[in-house]
Amino acid sequence: MVAVEEKSAVSAPAVEVAYLRGATKSYGAHRALDEVSLSLSAGEVVALLGPNGAGKTTAIKLLLGLLGPDAGEARVFGGNPRDPATRTRIGAMLQVARVPETLKVKEYLDLFRSYYPAPLSVEHVVRVAGLAGIEDRLFSQLSGGQKQRLLFALAICGDPDLVFLDEPTLGMDIESRHGLWQQVRDLAARGKTVLLTTHYLEEADSLASRIVVINKGAVIAEGTPAQIKSRVSGRTIKCVTSLDEDLLRRLPGVTSVEVKHGTTIVRSAEVEDAVRQMLALDTGLHSLEISSPALEDAFLALTKGE
Amino acid sequence: MTTMTVAPRFPLYRKEAKYEFLRLLRARTFTLATIGFPVMFYLLFGVVNSRGHEILSASKYLMATYSIFGLVGCSLFGISVTLSNERNLGWLEVKQASPMPAPAYLVAKLLTAFAFATIIFGLLLTLGLTMGHVVITGAEIRNLALTILGGVLPFASMGLMLAMVVPPQAAPGILNLIYLPMSFCSGLWMPISVLPHWLQTVAPVWPTYHLAQIALGGIGFGTQGSVTGHIAALAGFTVLMLGLAIVLFRRNGAKS
């Protein structure tokens, strides 16, 4: 009995629902993905973050079976993503340049629901995706945000266990974006797994339980949003000062110093001590600001050069 | 769990076909061009030219050939332009990523071409009987209907092949450059016997020529060559187009 209690106290081991293992994909001479490994566990929201052309969409297309890897493998629910039975457990929202414009919202829902063995009810999908009141509109009559919401609706209408969202909030207004974020959180709360690509750092920060940073076809960092942020050590001091750069570099915990348009920017792991000395050394110091690193800084630090 | 692993097939295929048809029916540029042109041409050249109740009238001849003109148009444009757009602009990927079976997508396009061909034939038959003084027997109507439905297959295959090579923006223009001269040269707009002799000699290279010969033979006109020969030519053409479409599809897939 004790053993059972102990077991239930520990959270269930993560069940891997999909993975890329050593996946490489080239388009002609351009290597879009270079031996990328990526694993998705049940119930987590993973954000694939990276600049344009980093290989985010290619990674999703490999997991969807839309592309075959040149080397390595892509597996979803233990099977080939091209297998029809596997696909009934997957939903995907991809970037589409053009959708046939002469069908109505409700007709698209009717069509895509018919692809799945146990789809969600139309009412549910309409409510969740925020399509109420526009069911009878043709696709051509929808705004950019409404089009995105319909594509999201098509991705989730089959009640899939794994949802891929490729730049889901592109072109959405703030209200729609926050609505979609809530839907992603609800999916995760229901035990669904979500992989989303985004270049909105705020989106990754607020949604993801795990962030995978990808650049030039390779994974360069992986972890919780907090772990990714911690990759940029210390805080940033901004001020106008007459102290010279060499002296600033010798202050406690300082990792970098730069001067831009007359403003000095100092990054330090021991920011209070550094500031105390700076104020003592330069009584004319002014315009002082101290800031914590945003995910953006971590992201830039990670993707720049290296 | 006892849930099914895939969706029931029949409703899926039915909806795929229904919405493919609806979406093209609502696209005015498509319906105006593919239904409007054969009807307009038939009114101008067929109905206006009809002179009383002849058995083998110009209006009967043109009713058959403009029906073929119409079926070729809706098969080529309905498949090529839509597929080229969907393939190049991302929509096909959304469908491929979904559990939609690939055959449902193609069957829907084929059934839609059948539906438009039937609509065009129905309209021209009605116009021919009411305004064109066409004299036609029930058996001849059946022959013509079967020829037109069967004729969708080679041109749907051609549309499929062209969708693999034409870029979406240029698709309508390129298709018209093939469609219009081919229709003229195979005697769809005027009897082939009034065309220049050299055009008559090369006419057998056009698939539309063979289909027109079968259609005309089935409604009592004298034709060139044998029905079996024409059917063999169209079957060969269909196989060639499908084969090319598959090769090109694989090549495109390997490139991406």
Interface residues (C-beta under 8 A of the other chain):
Chain A: Y27 G28 K61 L64 G65 L66 L67 P84 A85 R87 T88 I90 G91 A92 L94 Q95 V96 A97 R98 V99 P100 T102 L103 E107 D110 L111 F112 S114 Y115 Y116 P117 A118 L138 L151 L154 G158 F164
Chain B: T3 M4 T5 V6 A7 P8 P11 L12 K15 E16 Y19 L22 R23 L24 R26 A27 T82 N85 E86 L89 G90 W91 E93 V94 Q96 A97 S98 P99 M100 P101 K255 S256
